[in-house]
Amino acid sequence: MRVVTKNVFYCDHCRKHGLSRYAMENHERKCTLNPKRACLWGGSHVPDTARWATEITDRSPITEEDIAWLRTETDGCPPCMLAALRQSGIADYHYDITNSQRIFDYDEEIAAYRKNEREDAARDQW
């Protein structure tokens, strides 16, 4: 029998873990629960996730107008929006319970962001 002891690396912000130090350091830089995260999507904004999360928390319960405000603040960057919502601690940011409708859908936000990128690129070509 042989025994193998391995180091397991954990993210300081979420419960993700892995056996590669490099992979976990890379994850921590962009983790949506990291208040000092780096946005890798580019754009003209500088992530101020802590401020956005605080302002969103003050607006609880979340409405469509709050998501629109957050979209404007983050220049429509879906990971920054998700980070602010996750860090706010509000559990019900996906649905409006009173109207039973979806408020924030990460996949739809990504699709809209990418569509706008393609349209802007096509406009720049002409």
N, C-alpha and C positions, 0 to 999 in steps of 0.2 A: 504494500500500500504506500502511496505517496501523498503527501499533504502539500498543497500549494496555497500560499498566502498572497493575496493581491490587494493593492490599494484601491479603494473605491472613493471617487471624488464626488462631492455633493455641491449643488448650486447653493449659494448663501441666501437666495431669495425665494426659490421654489423647491419642490421636492424632487426635481430631476437629479439623476445620478448616473455615473458611468465609470468605466475603467481607464479612460484616457484623460490625462490632465489638460492636454491641449484642447480637446473637444469641450470640456466643461468650462475652461476659461473663455473659449469662444462663445459658448452658450450664455455665460454670465454677462458678457458685454451687451448682449441684445435681449436678455430675459425681460419679459413684459412686467415682471414684478420688481425689477431693479429700478429704483427712483433716479439713478444716474445713468440710465441706459444710453447706448449710442444707437441712433437711427441709421440703419444701413440702406434705407430706401431712397436716400438722397432728398431732393426737394429743397425748398428755400427755408424751411423751418429748422429751428434748433430745439430739440426736445426739452420741454419744461414740464415733464410728466408730473412731478410733485405738485406744482401749482394747479395744473389741469385737474388732477385727482381731487385736490382740496375743493376747488370750485364746483366740481361735479357732485361731491359729497354734500355740499351745502344746498344743492338743487334737488336732492332726493325727495320724492320718487322721480325717476328719470322720465322725461317726455321726448317727443319727436323734436321739439325746439331745442332741448338740451343737446341732443345728438347733432343737430344742425350747427349749434354753437361750437361744439367740440370739433366737428369736421372743418369749420372755418379756422379755428385756432391751430389745428394740426396740418393745415393745407391739404386735408383729405387723406393723410397718411394712415392707412388702416392699422399697422402695428402700433403707432403712437396713440391712436384712438383706443385700441384694445388695452394698451398699457395703462392709460389714464383710468379707464373703467375698472380694470382689475385692481389697481392700486387704491381706488376710491373705497373699496370694501363693500360696495353696494352689490348685493347678490342678484337683484332682479333687473339688471340692465338689458337683458335680452328681450323681455316681454313687458308690455304695459298690461298689468293685471286687470285694471278696470275695463279696458276695451278688448282684452284678449287678442292683442295684435303684436307682431314682432316689431321691436324698436331698433335693435342693432343686430345685424347679421354680418359677421366678419367676412364670410365668403362673398356676399354681395358687395361689400365695401371694396374688397380687392378687385372684383370684376369691374366695378365702376371706375376705380383708380386706374387700372390698366387700360380701359377703354379711353379714358381722357388722355392718357399718355400717348396712345396710338393716334388719336385725333390731333393732338398737339404736334406730334412728329410729322404727320401728313401735312398739316397746315404750314409747318416750317419748310417743308420741301418745295412748296409752291411759292 
